[in-house]
């Protein structure tokens, strides 16, 4: 099973789209709401290169944001489906 994490903010359209994408594909994820300054600072400590949300990680590896998720949708889905099957 691949562990998926999504850093989000409550007023972020692309965050909502990313969460919907995972839900539509039946993929469980852990959401980290970084709407507060303190939580965003914690995300920046873990992901110093992050400037925006969503930030999507799979097994601790940064995938990127929603645009990257959509750009690499087919290979990512293949990996996630293979992990669910095993």
Biopython code that builds the backbone (N, CA, C, O; Angstrom):
import numpy as np
from Bio.PDB.StructureBuilder import StructureBuilder

atoms = [
    (1, "UNK", "N", (0.849, -1.184, 0.000)),
    (1, "UNK", "CA", (0.000, 0.000, 0.000)),
    (1, "UNK", "C", (0.889, 1.239, 0.000)),
    (1, "UNK", "O", (1.844, 1.329, 0.772)),
    (2, "UNK", "N", (0.574, 2.170, -0.852)),
    (2, "UNK", "CA", (1.298, 3.432, -0.937)),
    (2, "UNK", "C", (0.669, 4.415, 0.051)),
    (2, "UNK", "O", (-0.549, 4.587, 0.075)),
    (3, "UNK", "N", (1.503, 5.051, 0.858)),
    (3, "UNK", "CA", (1.018, 6.052, 1.820)),
    (3, "UNK", "C", (0.999, 7.410, 1.126)),
    (3, "UNK", "O", (2.043, 7.922, 0.721)),
    (4, "UNK", "N", (-0.192, 7.988, 0.990)),
    (4, "UNK", "CA", (-0.374, 9.270, 0.309)),
    (4, "UNK", "C", (-0.677, 10.337, 1.355)),
    (4, "UNK", "O", (-1.514, 10.145, 2.237)),
    (5, "UNK", "N", (0.018, 11.462, 1.238)),
    (5, "UNK", "CA", (-0.217, 12.613, 2.103)),
    (5, "UNK", "C", (-0.502, 13.819, 1.218)),
    (5, "UNK", "O", (0.114, 13.988, 0.166)),
    (6, "UNK", "N", (-1.441, 14.654, 1.653)),
    (6, "UNK", "CA", (-1.782, 15.865, 0.913)),
    (6, "UNK", "C", (-1.810, 17.036, 1.889)),
    (6, "UNK", "O", (-2.602, 17.060, 2.831)),
    (7, "UNK", "N", (-0.935, 18.000, 1.646)),
    (7, "UNK", "CA", (-0.947, 19.240, 2.416)),
    (7, "UNK", "C", (-1.915, 20.193, 1.741)),
    (7, "UNK", "O", (-1.804, 20.448, 0.542)),
    (8, "UNK", "N", (-2.869, 20.722, 2.507)),
    (8, "UNK", "CA", (-3.941, 21.532, 1.947)),
    (8, "UNK", "C", (-4.211, 22.773, 2.795)),
    (8, "UNK", "O", (-3.736, 22.901, 3.923)),
    (9, "UNK", "N", (-4.993, 23.682, 2.206)),
    (9, "UNK", "CA", (-5.587, 24.808, 2.929)),
    (9, "UNK", "C", (-7.081, 24.770, 2.645)),
    (9, "UNK", "O", (-7.511, 24.299, 1.592)),
    (10, "UNK", "N", (-7.858, 25.265, 3.583)),
    (10, "UNK", "CA", (-9.316, 25.159, 3.468)),
    (10, "UNK", "C", (-9.896, 25.960, 2.310)),
    (10, "UNK", "O", (-10.948, 25.587, 1.791)),
    (11, "UNK", "N", (-9.265, 27.029, 1.892)),
    (11, "UNK", "CA", (-9.818, 27.870, 0.829)),
    (11, "UNK", "C", (-9.131, 27.669, -0.520)),
    (11, "UNK", "O", (-9.158, 28.563, -1.366)),
    (12, "UNK", "N", (-8.527, 26.525, -0.725)),
    (12, "UNK", "CA", (-7.715, 26.256, -1.919)),
    (12, "UNK", "C", (-8.486, 25.393, -2.917)),
    (12, "UNK", "O", (-8.832, 24.249, -2.621)),
    (13, "UNK", "N", (-8.750, 25.943, -4.090)),
    (13, "UNK", "CA", (-9.477, 25.222, -5.135)),
    (13, "UNK", "C", (-8.706, 23.999, -5.621)),
    (13, "UNK", "O", (-9.289, 22.931, -5.811)),
    (14, "UNK", "N", (-7.394, 24.152, -5.823)),
    (14, "UNK", "CA", (-6.602, 23.026, -6.316)),
    (14, "UNK", "C", (-6.455, 21.932, -5.267)),
    (14, "UNK", "O", (-6.318, 20.757, -5.607)),
    (15, "UNK", "N", (-6.484, 22.315, -3.991)),
    (15, "UNK", "CA", (-6.478, 21.315, -2.912)),
    (15, "UNK", "C", (-7.749, 20.477, -2.978)),
    (15, "UNK", "O", (-7.702, 19.252, -2.866)),
    (16, "UNK", "N", (-8.886, 21.148, -3.160)),
    (16, "UNK", "CA", (-10.170, 20.440, -3.268)),
    (16, "UNK", "C", (-10.158, 19.511, -4.468)),
    (16, "UNK", "O", (-10.653, 18.387, -4.387)),
    (17, "UNK", "N", (-9.595, 19.969, -5.585)),
    (17, "UNK", "CA", (-9.523, 19.123, -6.783)),
    (17, "UNK", "C", (-8.644, 17.898, -6.538)),
    (17, "UNK", "O", (-8.991, 16.796, -6.962)),
    (18, "UNK", "N", (-7.521, 18.078, -5.864)),
    (18, "UNK", "CA", (-6.627, 16.948, -5.577)),
    (18, "UNK", "C", (-7.321, 15.926, -4.674)),
    (18, "UNK", "O", (-7.253, 14.723, -4.926)),
    (19, "UNK", "N", (-7.986, 16.405, -3.628)),
    (19, "UNK", "CA", (-8.687, 15.480, -2.725)),
    (19, "UNK", "C", (-9.796, 14.738, -3.467)),
    (19, "UNK", "O", (-9.993, 13.541, -3.254)),
    (20, "UNK", "N", (-10.511, 15.434, -4.326)),
    (20, "UNK", "CA", (-11.568, 14.795, -5.122)),
    (20, "UNK", "C", (-10.977, 13.741, -6.044)),
    (20, "UNK", "O", (-11.553, 12.665, -6.211)),
    (21, "UNK", "N", (-9.829, 14.043, -6.643)),
    (21, "UNK", "CA", (-9.164, 13.086, -7.534)),
    (21, "UNK", "C", (-8.865, 11.795, -6.786)),
    (21, "UNK", "O", (-9.150, 10.709, -7.292)),
    (22, "UNK", "N", (-8.292, 11.897, -5.586)),
    (22, "UNK", "CA", (-7.985, 10.697, -4.799)),
    (22, "UNK", "C", (-9.264, 9.963, -4.400)),
    (22, "UNK", "O", (-9.321, 8.735, -4.470)),
    (23, "UNK", "N", (-10.281, 10.699, -3.985)),
    (23, "UNK", "CA", (-11.547, 10.077, -3.605)),
    (23, "UNK", "C", (-12.197, 9.373, -4.795)),
    (23, "UNK", "O", (-12.701, 8.258, -4.655)),
    (24, "UNK", "N", (-12.187, 10.015, -5.961)),
    (24, "UNK", "CA", (-12.786, 9.427, -7.165)),
    (24, "UNK", "C", (-12.097, 8.128, -7.570)),
    (24, "UNK", "O", (-12.722, 7.250, -8.163)),
    (25, "UNK", "N", (-10.812, 8.006, -7.250)),
    (25, "UNK", "CA", (-10.060, 6.805, -7.604)),
    (25, "UNK", "C", (-9.958, 5.819, -6.441)),
    (25, "UNK", "O", (-9.250, 4.817, -6.537)),
    (26, "UNK", "N", (-10.662, 6.101, -5.345)),
    (26, "UNK", "CA", (-10.684, 5.185, -4.205)),
    (26, "UNK", "C", (-9.344, 5.054, -3.500)),
    (26, "UNK", "O", (-9.020, 3.993, -2.967)),
    (27, "UNK", "N", (-8.571, 6.121, -3.496)),
    (27, "UNK", "CA", (-7.240, 6.090, -2.897)),
    (27, "UNK", "C", (-7.270, 6.848, -1.574)),
    (27, "UNK", "O", (-7.601, 8.032, -1.524)),
    (28, "UNK", "N", (-6.921, 6.141, -0.513)),
    (28, "UNK", "CA", (-6.890, 6.751, 0.816)),
    (28, "UNK", "C", (-5.694, 7.691, 0.916)),
    (28, "UNK", "O", (-4.638, 7.442, 0.334)),
    (29, "UNK", "N", (-5.879, 8.768, 1.661)),
    (29, "UNK", "CA", (-4.796, 9.724, 1.857)),
    (29, "UNK", "C", (-4.921, 10.345, 3.241)),
    (29, "UNK", "O", (-5.989, 10.344, 3.852)),
    (30, "UNK", "N", (-3.805, 10.871, 3.713)),
    (30, "UNK", "CA", (-3.774, 11.614, 4.961)),
    (30, "UNK", "C", (-3.702, 13.087, 4.605)),
    (30, "UNK", "O", (-2.826, 13.514, 3.853)),
    (31, "UNK", "N", (-4.631, 13.861, 5.153)),
    (31, "UNK", "CA", (-4.653, 15.285, 4.869)),
    (31, "UNK", "C", (-3.998, 16.055, 6.008)),
    (31, "UNK", "O", (-4.265, 15.801, 7.182)),
    (32, "UNK", "N", (-3.137, 16.998, 5.642)),
    (32, "UNK", "CA", (-2.516, 17.909, 6.596)),
    (32, "UNK", "C", (-3.015, 19.309, 6.247)),
    (32, "UNK", "O", (-2.607, 19.883, 5.237)),
    (33, "UNK", "N", (-3.892, 19.855, 7.081)),
    (33, "UNK", "CA", (-4.423, 21.195, 6.837)),
    (33, "UNK", "C", (-3.416, 22.218, 7.360)),
    (33, "UNK", "O", (-3.129, 22.270, 8.556)),
    (34, "UNK", "N", (-2.887, 23.023, 6.451)),
    (34, "UNK", "CA", (-1.876, 24.010, 6.820)),
    (34, "UNK", "C", (-2.433, 25.433, 6.688)),
    (34, "UNK", "O", (-1.720, 26.359, 6.303)),
    (35, "UNK", "N", (-3.714, 25.586, 7.014)),
    (35, "UNK", "CA", (-4.363, 26.893, 6.937)),
    (35, "UNK", "C", (-3.787, 27.885, 7.941)),
    (35, "UNK", "O", (-3.759, 29.087, 7.675)),
    (36, "UNK", "N", (-3.328, 27.397, 9.086)),
    (36, "UNK", "CA", (-2.747, 28.306, 10.082)),
    (36, "UNK", "C", (-1.277, 28.554, 9.751)),
    (36, "UNK", "O", (-0.625, 27.726, 9.114)),
    (37, "UNK", "N", (-0.770, 29.695, 10.188)),
    (37, "UNK", "CA", (0.634, 30.045, 9.941)),
    (37, "UNK", "C", (1.575, 29.019, 10.573)),
    (37, "UNK", "O", (2.599, 28.670, 9.986)),
    (38, "UNK", "N", (1.231, 28.538, 11.765)),
    (38, "UNK", "CA", (2.077, 27.560, 12.451)),
    (38, "UNK", "C", (2.144, 26.242, 11.675)),
    (38, "UNK", "O", (3.218, 25.660, 11.522)),
    (39, "UNK", "N", (0.990, 25.776, 11.188)),
    (39, "UNK", "CA", (0.956, 24.525, 10.430)),
    (39, "UNK", "C", (1.691, 24.682, 9.100)),
    (39, "UNK", "O", (2.385, 23.763, 8.665)),
    (40, "UNK", "N", (1.544, 25.844, 8.449)),
    (40, "UNK", "CA", (2.257, 26.084, 7.191)),
    (40, "UNK", "C", (3.766, 26.092, 7.437)),
    (40, "UNK", "O", (4.534, 25.591, 6.615)),
    (41, "UNK", "N", (4.183, 26.652, 8.552)),
    (41, "UNK", "CA", (5.595, 26.667, 8.920)),
    (41, "UNK", "C", (6.125, 25.245, 9.124)),
    (41, "UNK", "O", (7.251, 24.938, 8.731)),
    (42, "UNK", "N", (5.316, 24.379, 9.738)),
    (42, "UNK", "CA", (5.712, 22.974, 9.907)),
    (42, "UNK", "C", (5.875, 22.295, 8.558)),
    (42, "UNK", "O", (6.814, 21.522, 8.364)),
    (43, "UNK", "N", (4.962, 22.575, 7.613)),
    (43, "UNK", "CA", (5.092, 22.007, 6.267)),
    (43, "UNK", "C", (6.391, 22.483, 5.629)),
    (43, "UNK", "O", (7.100, 21.694, 5.003)),
    (44, "UNK", "N", (6.706, 23.768, 5.781)),
    (44, "UNK", "CA", (7.928, 24.336, 5.190)),
    (44, "UNK", "C", (9.181, 23.689, 5.774)),
    (44, "UNK", "O", (10.193, 23.575, 5.083)),
    (45, "UNK", "N", (9.128, 23.265, 7.038)),
    (45, "UNK", "CA", (10.272, 22.579, 7.630)),
    (45, "UNK", "C", (10.473, 21.230, 6.972)),
    (45, "UNK", "O", (11.607, 20.816, 6.730)),
    (46, "UNK", "N", (9.386, 20.544, 6.682)),
    (46, "UNK", "CA", (9.473, 19.232, 6.042)),
    (46, "UNK", "C", (9.752, 19.356, 4.550)),
    (46, "UNK", "O", (10.514, 18.573, 3.984)),
    (47, "UNK", "N", (9.125, 20.350, 3.918)),
    (47, "UNK", "CA", (9.241, 20.549, 2.475)),
    (47, "UNK", "C", (9.729, 21.969, 2.205)),
    (47, "UNK", "O", (8.930, 22.825, 1.824)),
    (48, "UNK", "N", (11.012, 22.238, 2.391)),
    (48, "UNK", "CA", (11.502, 23.608, 2.293)),
    (48, "UNK", "C", (11.268, 24.258, 0.930)),
    (48, "UNK", "O", (11.182, 25.483, 0.842)),
    (49, "UNK", "N", (11.164, 23.464, -0.122)),
    (49, "UNK", "CA", (10.956, 24.014, -1.466)),
    (49, "UNK", "C", (9.490, 24.349, -1.748)),
    (49, "UNK", "O", (9.185, 24.976, -2.762)),
    (50, "UNK", "N", (8.596, 23.942, -0.876)),
    (50, "UNK", "CA", (7.159, 24.173, -1.086)),
    (50, "UNK", "C", (6.814, 25.640, -0.894)),
    (50, "UNK", "O", (7.197, 26.259, 0.099)),
    (51, "UNK", "N", (6.088, 26.185, -1.856)),
    (51, "UNK", "CA", (5.641, 27.570, -1.766)),
    (51, "UNK", "C", (4.121, 27.667, -1.820)),
    (51, "UNK", "O", (3.541, 28.677, -1.423)),
    (52, "UNK", "N", (3.488, 26.620, -2.310)),
    (52, "UNK", "CA", (2.043, 26.620, -2.508)),
    (52, "UNK", "C", (1.472, 25.288, -2.035)),
    (52, "UNK", "O", (2.210, 24.360, -1.706)),
    (53, "UNK", "N", (0.169, 25.214, -2.009)),
    (53, "UNK", "CA", (-0.543, 23.962, -1.747)),
    (53, "UNK", "C", (-1.486, 23.725, -2.916)),
    (53, "UNK", "O", (-1.878, 24.679, -3.588)),
    (54, "UNK", "N", (-1.857, 22.487, -3.172)),
    (54, "UNK", "CA", (-1.504, 21.303, -2.403)),
    (54, "UNK", "C", (-0.071, 20.857, -2.667)),
    (54, "UNK", "O", (0.520, 21.161, -3.703)),
    (55, "UNK", "N", (0.459, 20.137, -1.708)),
    (55, "UNK", "CA", (1.715, 19.413, -1.857)),
    (55, "UNK", "C", (1.365, 17.954, -1.623)),
    (55, "UNK", "O", (0.833, 17.596, -0.572)),
    (56, "UNK", "N", (1.664, 17.116, -2.602)),
    (56, "UNK", "CA", (1.270, 15.704, -2.568)),
    (56, "UNK", "C", (2.523, 14.846, -2.439)),
    (56, "UNK", "O", (3.484, 14.999, -3.194)),
    (57, "UNK", "N", (2.487, 13.938, -1.462)),
    (57, "UNK", "CA", (3.596, 13.012, -1.256)),
    (57, "UNK", "C", (3.075, 11.585, -1.348)),
    (57, "UNK", "O", (1.963, 11.284, -0.915)),
    (58, "UNK", "N", (3.897, 10.718, -1.916)),
    (58, "UNK", "CA", (3.598, 9.286, -1.963)),
    (58, "UNK", "C", (4.793, 8.556, -1.388)),
    (58, "UNK", "O", (5.908, 8.665, -1.897)),
    (59, "UNK", "N", (4.550, 7.810, -0.321)),
    (59, "UNK", "CA", (5.607, 7.118, 0.423)),
    (59, "UNK", "C", (6.752, 8.068, 0.777)),
    (59, "UNK", "O", (7.924, 7.699, 0.701)),
    (60, "UNK", "N", (6.398, 9.293, 1.165)),
    (60, "UNK", "CA", (7.390, 10.262, 1.596)),
    (60, "UNK", "C", (8.091, 11.015, 0.486)),
    (60, "UNK", "O", (8.901, 11.902, 0.754)),
    (61, "UNK", "N", (7.789, 10.669, -0.773)),
    (61, "UNK", "CA", (8.419, 11.338, -1.910)),
    (61, "UNK", "C", (7.486, 12.412, -2.456)),
    (61, "UNK", "O", (6.312, 12.149, -2.720)),
    (62, "UNK", "N", (8.006, 13.605, -2.622)),
    (62, "UNK", "CA", (7.210, 14.709, -3.109)),
    (62, "UNK", "C", (6.857, 14.504, -4.581)),
    (62, "UNK", "O", (7.736, 14.349, -5.428)),
    (63, "UNK", "N", (5.559, 14.506, -4.866)),
    (63, "UNK", "CA", (5.063, 14.434, -6.240)),
    (63, "UNK", "C", (4.927, 15.847, -6.793)),
    (63, "UNK", "O", (5.299, 16.111, -7.937)),
    (64, "UNK", "N", (4.395, 16.746, -5.983)),
    (64, "UNK", "CA", (4.174, 18.125, -6.395)),
    (64, "UNK", "C", (2.747, 18.511, -6.102)),
    (64, "UNK", "O", (2.142, 18.017, -5.150)),
    (65, "UNK", "N", (2.207, 19.395, -6.920)),
    (65, "UNK", "CA", (0.849, 19.883, -6.739)),
    (65, "UNK", "C", (-0.146, 19.199, -7.645)),
    (65, "UNK", "O", (0.138, 18.154, -8.230)),
    (66, "UNK", "N", (-1.310, 19.798, -7.754)),
    (66, "UNK", "CA", (-2.389, 19.222, -8.545)),
    (66, "UNK", "C", (-2.024, 19.123, -10.020)),
    (66, "UNK", "O", (-2.346, 18.126, -10.667)),
    (67, "UNK", "N", (-1.354, 20.145, -10.567)),
    (67, "UNK", "CA", (-0.978, 20.108, -11.983)),
    (67, "UNK", "C", (-0.058, 18.923, -12.284)),
    (67, "UNK", "O", (-0.202, 18.266, -13.315)),
    (68, "UNK", "N", (0.877, 18.656, -11.391)),
    (68, "UNK", "CA", (1.777, 17.521, -11.569)),
    (68, "UNK", "C", (1.012, 16.209, -11.444)),
    (68, "UNK", "O", (1.266, 15.261, -12.188)),
    (69, "UNK", "N", (0.081, 16.158, -10.505)),
    (69, "UNK", "CA", (-0.761, 14.972, -10.340)),
    (69, "UNK", "C", (-1.485, 14.652, -11.639)),
    (69, "UNK", "O", (-1.513, 13.499, -12.068)),
    (70, "UNK", "N", (-2.071, 15.668, -12.267)),
    (70, "UNK", "CA", (-2.799, 15.463, -13.521)),
    (70, "UNK", "C", (-1.846, 15.140, -14.674)),
    (70, "UNK", "O", (-2.176, 14.326, -15.537)),
    (71, "UNK", "N", (-0.674, 15.768, -14.696)),
    (71, "UNK", "CA", (0.293, 15.540, -15.773)),
    (71, "UNK", "C", (0.780, 14.089, -15.786)),
    (71, "UNK", "O", (0.964, 13.497, -16.849)),
    (72, "UNK", "N", (0.985, 13.528, -14.597)),
    (72, "UNK", "CA", (1.497, 12.159, -14.483)),
    (72, "UNK", "C", (0.419, 11.194, -13.991)),
    (72, "UNK", "O", (0.722, 10.190, -13.347)),
    (73, "UNK", "N", (-0.815, 11.501, -14.292)),
    (73, "UNK", "CA", (-1.953, 10.740, -13.797)),
    (73, "UNK", "C", (-1.859, 9.251, -14.127)),
    (73, "UNK", "O", (-2.041, 8.418, -13.239)),
    (74, "UNK", "N", (-1.581, 8.901, -15.366)),
    (74, "UNK", "CA", (-1.570, 7.483, -15.757)),
    (74, "UNK", "C", (-0.490, 6.688, -15.031)),
    (74, "UNK", "O", (-0.812, 5.648, -14.456)),
    (75, "UNK", "N", (0.776, 7.118, -15.023)),
    (75, "UNK", "CA", (1.767, 6.311, -14.292)),
    (75, "UNK", "C", (1.524, 6.278, -12.784)),
    (75, "UNK", "O", (1.775, 5.261, -12.138)),
    (76, "UNK", "N", (1.036, 7.388, -12.219)),
    (76, "UNK", "CA", (0.745, 7.392, -10.786)),
    (76, "UNK", "C", (-0.395, 6.444, -10.459)),
    (76, "UNK", "O", (-0.332, 5.707, -9.475)),
    (77, "UNK", "N", (-1.441, 6.461, -11.281)),
    (77, "UNK", "CA", (-2.561, 5.536, -11.059)),
    (77, "UNK", "C", (-2.101, 4.092, -11.174)),
    (77, "UNK", "O", (-2.524, 3.245, -10.387)),
    (78, "UNK", "N", (-1.247, 3.799, -12.137)),
    (78, "UNK", "CA", (-0.720, 2.438, -12.300)),
    (78, "UNK", "C", (0.013, 2.002, -11.035)),
    (78, "UNK", "O", (-0.177, 0.885, -10.554)),
    (79, "UNK", "N", (0.847, 2.885, -10.502)),
    (79, "UNK", "CA", (1.599, 2.555, -9.282)),
    (79, "UNK", "C", (0.639, 2.347, -8.108)),
    (79, "UNK", "O", (0.778, 1.387, -7.350)),
    (80, "UNK", "N", (-0.318, 3.235, -7.963)),
    (80, "UNK", "CA", (-1.248, 3.129, -6.843)),
    (80, "UNK", "C", (-2.142, 1.894, -6.956)),
    (80, "UNK", "O", (-2.405, 1.231, -5.953)),
    (81, "UNK", "N", (-2.605, 1.583, -8.152)),
    (81, "UNK", "CA", (-3.446, 0.397, -8.355)),
    (81, "UNK", "C", (-2.649, -0.877, -8.109)),
    (81, "UNK", "O", (-3.168, -1.828, -7.525)),
    (82, "UNK", "N", (-1.401, -0.906, -8.547)),
    (82, "UNK", "CA", (-0.561, -2.088, -8.319)),
    (82, "UNK", "C", (-0.311, -2.294, -6.832)),
    (82, "UNK", "O", (-0.282, -3.427, -6.350)),
    (83, "UNK", "N", (-0.131, -1.203, -6.116)),
    (83, "UNK", "CA", (0.087, -1.299, -4.672)),
    (83, "UNK", "C", (-1.174, -1.781, -3.959)),
    (83, "UNK", "O", (-1.085, -2.543, -2.996)),
    (84, "UNK", "N", (-2.352, -1.343, -4.424)),
    (84, "UNK", "CA", (-3.601, -1.789, -3.807)),
    (84, "UNK", "C", (-3.823, -3.275, -4.049)),
    (84, "UNK", "O", (-4.375, -3.967, -3.194)),
    (85, "UNK", "N", (-3.401, -3.765, -5.197)),
    (85, "UNK", "CA", (-3.629, -5.160, -5.562)),
    (85, "UNK", "C", (-2.720, -6.118, -4.796)),
    (85, "UNK", "O", (-3.060, -7.287, -4.612)),
    (86, "UNK", "N", (-1.583, -5.630, -4.358)),
    (86, "UNK", "CA", (-0.621, -6.547, -3.681)),
    (86, "UNK", "C", (-0.854, -6.639, -2.206)),
    (86, "UNK", "O", (-0.137, -7.359, -1.512)),
]
sb = StructureBuilder()
sb.init_structure("model")
sb.init_model(0)
sb.init_chain("A")
sb.init_seg("    ")
for serial, (resi, resn, name, xyz) in enumerate(atoms, 1):
    if name == "N":
        sb.init_residue(resn, " ", resi, " ")
    sb.init_atom(name, np.array(xyz, "f"), 0.0, 1.0, " ", f" {name:<3s}", serial, name[0])
structure = sb.get_structure()
